Amino acid sequence: MKTLLLLIIFFTQTNFSQPNAVYICSSGTSKKYHYKQDCRGLKNCQYKLLKISLDKAVKEGKTLCKWEK
Ligand SMILES: [Zn+2]
């Protein structure tokens, strides 16, 4: 029963989360995007974190954060 519940939670979260969503710091100067919201590269961000699509991040000239390569 517990396993079934976990499976339901897993699939529910998978369906609702965007697989290609990344996080950026909305400082305006940040050129990096991050897969993880709690990435160490985002710890210095004094601005709001934005969740955007990977496509949009790349189109804006952002590159993957050096901590996540
Ligand atoms: Zn990062």
PDB file of the backbone (N, CA, C, O) and the ligand in Angstrom, with CONECT records:
HET     ZN  A 101       1
ATOM      1  N   MET A   1       0.842  -1.216   0.000  1.00  0.00           N
ATOM      2  CA  MET A   1       0.000   0.000   0.000  1.00  0.00           C
ATOM      3  C   MET A   1       0.870   1.255   0.000  1.00  0.00           C
ATOM      4  O   MET A   1       0.612   2.213  -0.728  1.00  0.00           O
ATOM      5  N   LYS A   2       1.895   1.222   0.828  1.00  0.00           N
ATOM      6  CA  LYS A   2       2.809   2.374   0.879  1.00  0.00           C
ATOM      7  C   LYS A   2       3.493   2.592  -0.467  1.00  0.00           C
ATOM      8  O   LYS A   2       3.648   3.718  -0.939  1.00  0.00           O
ATOM      9  N   THR A   3       3.897   1.471  -1.069  1.00  0.00           N
ATOM     10  CA  THR A   3       4.580   1.563  -2.366  1.00  0.00           C
ATOM     11  C   THR A   3       3.658   2.162  -3.413  1.00  0.00           C
ATOM     12  O   THR A   3       4.077   2.987  -4.224  1.00  0.00           O
ATOM     13  N   LEU A   4       2.418   1.749  -3.390  1.00  0.00           N
ATOM     14  CA  LEU A   4       1.439   2.268  -4.347  1.00  0.00           C
ATOM     15  C   LEU A   4       1.284   3.770  -4.172  1.00  0.00           C
ATOM     16  O   LEU A   4       1.234   4.512  -5.153  1.00  0.00           O
ATOM     17  N   LEU A   5       1.210   4.211  -2.945  1.00  0.00           N
ATOM     18  CA  LEU A   5       1.052   5.633  -2.649  1.00  0.00           C
ATOM     19  C   LEU A   5       2.253   6.420  -3.171  1.00  0.00           C
ATOM     20  O   LEU A   5       2.099   7.486  -3.767  1.00  0.00           O
ATOM     21  N   LEU A   6       3.444   5.882  -2.940  1.00  0.00           N
ATOM     22  CA  LEU A   6       4.663   6.545  -3.413  1.00  0.00           C
ATOM     23  C   LEU A   6       4.684   6.638  -4.931  1.00  0.00           C
ATOM     24  O   LEU A   6       5.100   7.647  -5.500  1.00  0.00           O
ATOM     25  N   LEU A   7       4.229   5.571  -5.576  1.00  0.00           N
ATOM     26  CA  LEU A   7       4.175   5.563  -7.038  1.00  0.00           C
ATOM     27  C   LEU A   7       3.218   6.629  -7.548  1.00  0.00           C
ATOM     28  O   LEU A   7       3.506   7.317  -8.528  1.00  0.00           O
ATOM     29  N   ILE A   8       2.089   6.760  -6.886  1.00  0.00           N
ATOM     30  CA  ILE A   8       1.103   7.769  -7.294  1.00  0.00           C
ATOM     31  C   ILE A   8       1.707   9.168  -7.140  1.00  0.00           C
ATOM     32  O   ILE A   8       1.568  10.015  -8.023  1.00  0.00           O
ATOM     33  N   ILE A   9       2.371   9.395  -6.020  1.00  0.00           N
ATOM     34  CA  ILE A   9       3.013  10.700  -5.791  1.00  0.00           C
ATOM     35  C   ILE A   9       4.065  10.954  -6.845  1.00  0.00           C
ATOM     36  O   ILE A   9       4.157  12.055  -7.388  1.00  0.00           O
ATOM     37  N   PHE A  10       4.859   9.940  -7.136  1.00  0.00           N
ATOM     38  CA  PHE A  10       5.925  10.068  -8.132  1.00  0.00           C
ATOM     39  C   PHE A  10       5.359  10.455  -9.493  1.00  0.00           C
ATOM     40  O   PHE A  10       5.845  11.399 -10.116  1.00  0.00           O
ATOM     41  N   PHE A  11       4.355   9.752  -9.954  1.00  0.00           N
ATOM     42  CA  PHE A  11       3.805  10.029 -11.271  1.00  0.00           C
ATOM     43  C   PHE A  11       3.067  11.360 -11.307  1.00  0.00           C
ATOM     44  O   PHE A  11       3.069  12.045 -12.330  1.00  0.00           O
ATOM     45  N   THR A  12       2.447  11.723 -10.215  1.00  0.00           N
ATOM     46  CA  THR A  12       1.743  13.007 -10.154  1.00  0.00           C
ATOM     47  C   THR A  12       2.736  14.142 -10.302  1.00  0.00           C
ATOM     48  O   THR A  12       2.505  15.093 -11.049  1.00  0.00           O
ATOM     49  N   GLN A  13       3.854  14.033  -9.576  1.00  0.00           N
ATOM     50  CA  GLN A  13       4.858  15.090  -9.637  1.00  0.00           C
ATOM     51  C   GLN A  13       5.511  15.140 -11.008  1.00  0.00           C
ATOM     52  O   GLN A  13       5.830  16.215 -11.515  1.00  0.00           O
ATOM     53  N   THR A  14       5.707  13.968 -11.607  1.00  0.00           N
ATOM     54  CA  THR A  14       6.317  13.912 -12.932  1.00  0.00           C
ATOM     55  C   THR A  14       5.434  14.602 -13.954  1.00  0.00           C
ATOM     56  O   THR A  14       5.922  15.313 -14.832  1.00  0.00           O
ATOM     57  N   ASN A  15       4.132  14.388 -13.833  1.00  0.00           N
ATOM     58  CA  ASN A  15       3.205  14.985 -14.787  1.00  0.00           C
ATOM     59  C   ASN A  15       3.129  16.496 -14.655  1.00  0.00           C
ATOM     60  O   ASN A  15       2.969  17.207 -15.647  1.00  0.00           O
ATOM     61  N   PHE A  16       3.241  16.974 -13.446  1.00  0.00           N
ATOM     62  CA  PHE A  16       3.043  18.401 -13.228  1.00  0.00           C
ATOM     63  C   PHE A  16       4.313  19.225 -13.358  1.00  0.00           C
ATOM     64  O   PHE A  16       4.252  20.418 -13.653  1.00  0.00           O
ATOM     65  N   SER A  17       5.451  18.605 -13.142  1.00  0.00           N
ATOM     66  CA  SER A  17       6.682  19.379 -13.254  1.00  0.00           C
ATOM     67  C   SER A  17       7.118  19.460 -14.705  1.00  0.00           C
ATOM     68  O   SER A  17       6.932  18.508 -15.464  1.00  0.00           O
ATOM     69  N   GLN A  18       7.689  20.573 -15.093  1.00  0.00           N
ATOM     70  CA  GLN A  18       8.181  20.723 -16.450  1.00  0.00           C
ATOM     71  C   GLN A  18       9.578  20.121 -16.526  1.00  0.00           C
ATOM     72  O   GLN A  18      10.481  20.579 -15.825  1.00  0.00           O
ATOM     73  N   PRO A  19       9.773  19.117 -17.351  1.00  0.00           N
ATOM     74  CA  PRO A  19      11.085  18.474 -17.419  1.00  0.00           C
ATOM     75  C   PRO A  19      12.177  19.408 -17.911  1.00  0.00           C
ATOM     76  O   PRO A  19      13.349  19.219 -17.585  1.00  0.00           O
ATOM     77  N   ASN A  20      11.805  20.411 -18.691  1.00  0.00           N
ATOM     78  CA  ASN A  20      12.811  21.315 -19.242  1.00  0.00           C
ATOM     79  C   ASN A  20      12.862  22.663 -18.531  1.00  0.00           C
ATOM     80  O   ASN A  20      13.380  23.642 -19.068  1.00  0.00           O
ATOM     81  N   ALA A  21      12.326  22.702 -17.332  1.00  0.00           N
ATOM     82  CA  ALA A  21      12.339  23.957 -16.591  1.00  0.00           C
ATOM     83  C   ALA A  21      13.683  24.152 -15.896  1.00  0.00           C
ATOM     84  O   ALA A  21      14.250  23.208 -15.345  1.00  0.00           O
ATOM     85  N   VAL A  22      14.173  25.359 -15.926  1.00  0.00           N
ATOM     86  CA  VAL A  22      15.423  25.690 -15.255  1.00  0.00           C
ATOM     87  C   VAL A  22      15.198  26.932 -14.382  1.00  0.00           C
ATOM     88  O   VAL A  22      14.187  27.625 -14.500  1.00  0.00           O
ATOM     89  N   TYR A  23      16.162  27.183 -13.517  1.00  0.00           N
ATOM     90  CA  TYR A  23      16.064  28.343 -12.636  1.00  0.00           C
ATOM     91  C   TYR A  23      17.115  29.367 -13.003  1.00  0.00           C
ATOM     92  O   TYR A  23      18.261  29.031 -13.299  1.00  0.00           O
ATOM     93  N   ILE A  24      16.703  30.617 -12.979  1.00  0.00           N
ATOM     94  CA  ILE A  24      17.667  31.693 -13.213  1.00  0.00           C
ATOM     95  C   ILE A  24      17.508  32.744 -12.120  1.00  0.00           C
ATOM     96  O   ILE A  24      16.462  32.847 -11.478  1.00  0.00           O
ATOM     97  N   CYS A  25      18.558  33.512 -11.927  1.00  0.00           N
ATOM     98  CA  CYS A  25      18.511  34.641 -11.001  1.00  0.00           C
ATOM     99  C   CYS A  25      18.106  35.865 -11.811  1.00  0.00           C
ATOM    100  O   CYS A  25      18.712  36.163 -12.840  1.00  0.00           O
ATOM    101  N   SER A  26      17.089  36.567 -11.349  1.00  0.00           N
ATOM    102  CA  SER A  26      16.560  37.695 -12.121  1.00  0.00           C
ATOM    103  C   SER A  26      17.329  38.985 -11.875  1.00  0.00           C
ATOM    104  O   SER A  26      16.731  40.060 -11.829  1.00  0.00           O
ATOM    105  N   SER A  27      18.629  38.897 -11.717  1.00  0.00           N
ATOM    106  CA  SER A  27      19.445  40.090 -11.465  1.00  0.00           C
ATOM    107  C   SER A  27      19.653  40.900 -12.738  1.00  0.00           C
ATOM    108  O   SER A  27      19.984  42.084 -12.671  1.00  0.00           O
ATOM    109  N   GLY A  28      19.460  40.270 -13.904  1.00  0.00           N
ATOM    110  CA  GLY A  28      19.668  40.950 -15.170  1.00  0.00           C
ATOM    111  C   GLY A  28      21.076  40.757 -15.684  1.00  0.00           C
ATOM    112  O   GLY A  28      21.321  40.900 -16.882  1.00  0.00           O
ATOM    113  N   THR A  29      21.997  40.437 -14.811  1.00  0.00           N
ATOM    114  CA  THR A  29      23.383  40.243 -15.225  1.00  0.00           C
ATOM    115  C   THR A  29      23.746  38.770 -15.262  1.00  0.00           C
ATOM    116  O   THR A  29      24.778  38.396 -15.819  1.00  0.00           O
ATOM    117  N   SER A  30      22.913  37.941 -14.678  1.00  0.00           N
ATOM    118  CA  SER A  30      23.199  36.510 -14.620  1.00  0.00           C
ATOM    119  C   SER A  30      23.131  35.883 -16.009  1.00  0.00           C
ATOM    120  O   SER A  30      22.159  36.065 -16.741  1.00  0.00           O
ATOM    121  N   LYS A  31      24.158  35.159 -16.347  1.00  0.00           N
ATOM    122  CA  LYS A  31      24.204  34.513 -17.659  1.00  0.00           C
ATOM    123  C   LYS A  31      24.113  32.993 -17.521  1.00  0.00           C
ATOM    124  O   LYS A  31      24.397  32.256 -18.466  1.00  0.00           O
ATOM    125  N   LYS A  32      23.723  32.546 -16.358  1.00  0.00           N
ATOM    126  CA  LYS A  32      23.686  31.111 -16.112  1.00  0.00           C
ATOM    127  C   LYS A  32      22.264  30.659 -15.803  1.00  0.00           C
ATOM    128  O   LYS A  32      21.444  31.399 -15.260  1.00  0.00           O
ATOM    129  N   TYR A  33      22.019  29.433 -16.170  1.00  0.00           N
ATOM    130  CA  TYR A  33      20.767  28.806 -15.731  1.00  0.00           C
ATOM    131  C   TYR A  33      21.106  27.575 -14.912  1.00  0.00           C
ATOM    132  O   TYR A  33      22.195  27.013 -15.032  1.00  0.00           O
ATOM    133  N   HIS A  34      20.173  27.166 -14.089  1.00  0.00           N
ATOM    134  CA  HIS A  34      20.416  26.103 -13.127  1.00  0.00           C
ATOM    135  C   HIS A  34      19.303  25.069 -13.162  1.00  0.00           C
ATOM    136  O   HIS A  34      18.128  25.403 -13.314  1.00  0.00           O
ATOM    137  N   TYR A  35      19.691  23.814 -13.018  1.00  0.00           N
ATOM    138  CA  TYR A  35      18.699  22.741 -12.969  1.00  0.00           C
ATOM    139  C   TYR A  35      18.088  22.640 -11.582  1.00  0.00           C
ATOM    140  O   TYR A  35      16.916  22.305 -11.416  1.00  0.00           O
ATOM    141  N   LYS A  36      18.915  22.939 -10.598  1.00  0.00           N
ATOM    142  CA  LYS A  36      18.452  22.791  -9.222  1.00  0.00           C
ATOM    143  C   LYS A  36      18.213  24.150  -8.575  1.00  0.00           C
ATOM    144  O   LYS A  36      19.024  25.071  -8.681  1.00  0.00           O
ATOM    145  N   GLN A  37      17.083  24.238  -7.909  1.00  0.00           N
ATOM    146  CA  GLN A  37      16.722  25.489  -7.251  1.00  0.00           C
ATOM    147  C   GLN A  37      17.681  25.799  -6.099  1.00  0.00           C
ATOM    148  O   GLN A  37      17.903  26.961  -5.762  1.00  0.00           O
ATOM    149  N   ASP A  38      18.237  24.763  -5.510  1.00  0.00           N
ATOM    150  CA  ASP A  38      19.125  24.968  -4.360  1.00  0.00           C
ATOM    151  C   ASP A  38      20.598  24.836  -4.758  1.00  0.00           C
ATOM    152  O   ASP A  38      21.451  24.545  -3.920  1.00  0.00           O
ATOM    153  N   CYS A  39      20.882  25.048  -6.029  1.00  0.00           N
ATOM    154  CA  CYS A  39      22.257  24.972  -6.520  1.00  0.00           C
ATOM    155  C   CYS A  39      23.149  26.000  -5.820  1.00  0.00           C
ATOM    156  O   CYS A  39      22.703  27.103  -5.502  1.00  0.00           O
ATOM    157  N   ARG A  40      24.403  25.634  -5.583  1.00  0.00           N
ATOM    158  CA  ARG A  40      25.313  26.569  -4.903  1.00  0.00           C
ATOM    159  C   ARG A  40      25.591  27.811  -5.739  1.00  0.00           C
ATOM    160  O   ARG A  40      25.950  28.860  -5.203  1.00  0.00           O
ATOM    161  N   GLY A  41      25.426  27.691  -7.054  1.00  0.00           N
ATOM    162  CA  GLY A  41      25.598  28.833  -7.943  1.00  0.00           C
ATOM    163  C   GLY A  41      24.509  29.880  -7.767  1.00  0.00           C
ATOM    164  O   GLY A  41      24.664  31.024  -8.196  1.00  0.00           O
ATOM    165  N   LEU A  42      23.412  29.491  -7.140  1.00  0.00           N
ATOM    166  CA  LEU A  42      22.302  30.424  -6.918  1.00  0.00           C
ATOM    167  C   LEU A  42      22.307  31.010  -5.512  1.00  0.00           C
ATOM    168  O   LEU A  42      21.507  31.888  -5.190  1.00  0.00           O
ATOM    169  N   LYS A  43      23.207  30.519  -4.691  1.00  0.00           N
ATOM    170  CA  LYS A  43      23.246  30.969  -3.299  1.00  0.00           C
ATOM    171  C   LYS A  43      23.558  32.465  -3.186  1.00  0.00           C
ATOM    172  O   LYS A  43      23.114  33.128  -2.249  1.00  0.00           O
ATOM    173  N   ASN A  44      24.329  32.992  -4.156  1.00  0.00           N
ATOM    174  CA  ASN A  44      24.720  34.402  -4.116  1.00  0.00           C
ATOM    175  C   ASN A  44      23.664  35.322  -4.711  1.00  0.00           C
ATOM    176  O   ASN A  44      23.809  36.544  -4.693  1.00  0.00           O
ATOM    177  N   CYS A  45      22.602  34.727  -5.236  1.00  0.00           N
ATOM    178  CA  CYS A  45      21.579  35.536  -5.900  1.00  0.00           C
ATOM    179  C   CYS A  45      20.823  36.380  -4.882  1.00  0.00           C
ATOM    180  O   CYS A  45      20.202  35.858  -3.957  1.00  0.00           O
ATOM    181  N   GLN A  46      20.889  37.690  -5.073  1.00  0.00           N
ATOM    182  CA  GLN A  46      20.202  38.607  -4.155  1.00  0.00           C
ATOM    183  C   GLN A  46      18.813  38.952  -4.675  1.00  0.00           C
ATOM    184  O   GLN A  46      18.055  39.664  -4.017  1.00  0.00           O
ATOM    185  N   TYR A  47      18.489  38.450  -5.843  1.00  0.00           N
ATOM    186  CA  TYR A  47      17.222  38.781  -6.482  1.00  0.00           C
ATOM    187  C   TYR A  47      16.304  37.579  -6.453  1.00  0.00           C
ATOM    188  O   TYR A  47      16.588  36.554  -5.835  1.00  0.00           O
ATOM    189  N   LYS A  48      15.203  37.744  -7.140  1.00  0.00           N
ATOM    190  CA  LYS A  48      14.201  36.693  -7.182  1.00  0.00           C
ATOM    191  C   LYS A  48      14.650  35.562  -8.102  1.00  0.00           C
ATOM    192  O   LYS A  48      15.260  35.798  -9.145  1.00  0.00           O
ATOM    193  N   LEU A  49      14.343  34.344  -7.704  1.00  0.00           N
ATOM    194  CA  LEU A  49      14.602  33.210  -8.583  1.00  0.00           C
ATOM    195  C   LEU A  49      13.431  33.061  -9.544  1.00  0.00           C
ATOM    196  O   LEU A  49      12.268  33.138  -9.147  1.00  0.00           O
ATOM    197  N   LEU A  50      13.755  32.849 -10.803  1.00  0.00           N
ATOM    198  CA  LEU A  50      12.709  32.651 -11.793  1.00  0.00           C
ATOM    199  C   LEU A  50      12.803  31.252 -12.360  1.00  0.00           C
ATOM    200  O   LEU A  50      13.892  30.746 -12.629  1.00  0.00           O
ATOM    201  N   LYS A  51      11.644  30.631 -12.538  1.00  0.00           N
ATOM    202  CA  LYS A  51      11.602  29.320 -13.173  1.00  0.00           C
ATOM    203  C   LYS A  51      11.154  29.537 -14.612  1.00  0.00           C
ATOM    204  O   LYS A  51      10.032  29.983 -14.855  1.00  0.00           O
ATOM    205  N   ILE A  52      12.014  29.229 -15.553  1.00  0.00           N
ATOM    206  CA  ILE A  52      11.680  29.412 -16.965  1.00  0.00           C
ATOM    207  C   ILE A  52      12.015  28.142 -17.731  1.00  0.00           C
ATOM    208  O   ILE A  52      12.647  27.231 -17.197  1.00  0.00           O
ATOM    209  N   SER A  53      11.589  28.090 -18.977  1.00  0.00           N
ATOM    210  CA  SER A  53      11.877  26.901 -19.778  1.00  0.00           C
ATOM    211  C   SER A  53      13.327  26.942 -20.245  1.00  0.00           C
ATOM    212  O   SER A  53      13.908  28.014 -20.415  1.00  0.00           O
ATOM    213  N   LEU A  54      13.893  25.777 -20.446  1.00  0.00           N
ATOM    214  CA  LEU A  54      15.275  25.669 -20.910  1.00  0.00           C
ATOM    215  C   LEU A  54      15.445  26.379 -22.253  1.00  0.00           C
ATOM    216  O   LEU A  54      16.453  27.047 -22.483  1.00  0.00           O
ATOM    217  N   ASP A  55      14.460  26.233 -23.136  1.00  0.00           N
ATOM    218  CA  ASP A  55      14.504  26.885 -24.449  1.00  0.00           C
ATOM    219  C   ASP A  55      14.681  28.394 -24.307  1.00  0.00           C
ATOM    220  O   ASP A  55      15.497  29.010 -24.992  1.00  0.00           O
ATOM    221  N   LYS A  56      13.897  28.969 -23.403  1.00  0.00           N
ATOM    222  CA  LYS A  56      13.932  30.413 -23.209  1.00  0.00           C
ATOM    223  C   LYS A  56      15.289  30.850 -22.659  1.00  0.00           C
ATOM    224  O   LYS A  56      15.838  31.868 -23.080  1.00  0.00           O
ATOM    225  N   ALA A  57      15.821  30.082 -21.727  1.00  0.00           N
ATOM    226  CA  ALA A  57      17.112  30.405 -21.130  1.00  0.00           C
ATOM    227  C   ALA A  57      18.202  30.410 -22.188  1.00  0.00           C
ATOM    228  O   ALA A  57      19.039  31.312 -22.225  1.00  0.00           O
ATOM    229  N   VAL A  58      18.186  29.402 -23.046  1.00  0.00           N
ATOM    230  CA  VAL A  58      19.201  29.294 -24.103  1.00  0.00           C
ATOM    231  C   VAL A  58      19.041  30.437 -25.111  1.00  0.00           C
ATOM    232  O   VAL A  58      20.029  31.009 -25.572  1.00  0.00           O
ATOM    233  N   LYS A  59      17.792  30.762 -25.445  1.00  0.00           N
ATOM    234  CA  LYS A  59      17.531  31.854 -26.394  1.00  0.00           C
ATOM    235  C   LYS A  59      18.023  33.186 -25.850  1.00  0.00           C
ATOM    236  O   LYS A  59      18.413  34.067 -26.616  1.00  0.00           O
ATOM    237  N   GLU A  60      18.005  33.331 -24.547  1.00  0.00           N
ATOM    238  CA  GLU A  60      18.479  34.569 -23.921  1.00  0.00           C
ATOM    239  C   GLU A  60      19.995  34.563 -23.739  1.00  0.00           C
ATOM    240  O   GLU A  60      20.561  35.474 -23.135  1.00  0.00           O
ATOM    241  N   GLY A  61      20.640  33.530 -24.265  1.00  0.00           N
ATOM    242  CA  GLY A  61      22.100  33.479 -24.230  1.00  0.00           C
ATOM    243  C   GLY A  61      22.684  32.939 -22.942  1.00  0.00           C
ATOM    244  O   GLY A  61      23.876  33.103 -22.681  1.00  0.00           O
ATOM    245  N   LYS A  62      21.864  32.302 -22.143  1.00  0.00           N
ATOM    246  CA  LYS A  62      22.362  31.768 -20.873  1.00  0.00           C
ATOM    247  C   LYS A  62      22.988  30.386 -21.071  1.00  0.00           C
ATOM    248  O   LYS A  62      22.596  29.619 -21.951  1.00  0.00           O
ATOM    249  N   THR A  63      23.951  30.107 -20.239  1.00  0.00           N
ATOM    250  CA  THR A  63      24.623  28.807 -20.304  1.00  0.00           C
ATOM    251  C   THR A  63      24.485  28.090 -18.963  1.00  0.00           C
ATOM    252  O   THR A  63      24.192  28.698 -17.933  1.00  0.00           O
ATOM    253  N   LEU A  64      24.703  26.796 -19.014  1.00  0.00           N
ATOM    254  CA  LEU A  64      24.548  26.002 -17.806  1.00  0.00           C
ATOM    255  C   LEU A  64      25.598  26.406 -16.765  1.00  0.00           C
ATOM    256  O   LEU A  64      26.772  26.610 -17.073  1.00  0.00           O
ATOM    257  N   CYS A  65      25.132  26.510 -15.544  1.00  0.00           N
ATOM    258  CA  CYS A  65      25.977  26.852 -14.408  1.00  0.00           C
ATOM    259  C   CYS A  65      27.164  25.900 -14.279  1.00  0.00           C
ATOM    260  O   CYS A  65      27.037  24.694 -14.490  1.00  0.00           O
ATOM    261  N   LYS A  66      28.310  26.461 -13.930  1.00  0.00           N
ATOM    262  CA  LYS A  66      29.546  25.646 -13.903  1.00  0.00           C
ATOM    263  C   LYS A  66      29.512  24.546 -12.850  1.00  0.00           C
ATOM    264  O   LYS A  66      30.264  23.577 -12.954  1.00  0.00           O
ATOM    265  N   TRP A  67      28.668  24.673 -11.850  1.00  0.00           N
ATOM    266  CA  TRP A  67      28.595  23.668 -10.792  1.00  0.00           C
ATOM    267  C   TRP A  67      27.815  22.430 -11.228  1.00  0.00           C
ATOM    268  O   TRP A  67      27.854  21.401 -10.554  1.00  0.00           O
ATOM    269  N   GLU A  68      27.118  22.527 -12.337  1.00  0.00           N
ATOM    270  CA  GLU A  68      26.214  21.432 -12.726  1.00  0.00           C
ATOM    271  C   GLU A  68      26.656  20.723 -13.999  1.00  0.00           C
ATOM    272  O   GLU A  68      25.869  20.004 -14.614  1.00  0.00           O
ATOM    273  N   LYS A  69      27.886  20.917 -14.392  1.00  0.00           N
ATOM    274  CA  LYS A  69      28.378  20.251 -15.593  1.00  0.00           C
ATOM    275  C   LYS A  69      28.898  18.874 -15.267  1.00  0.00           C
ATOM    276  O   LYS A  69      29.356  18.159 -16.159  1.00  0.00           O
TER     277      LYS A  69
HETATM  278 ZN    ZN A 101      23.677  25.968 -10.823  1.00  0.00          ZN2+
END
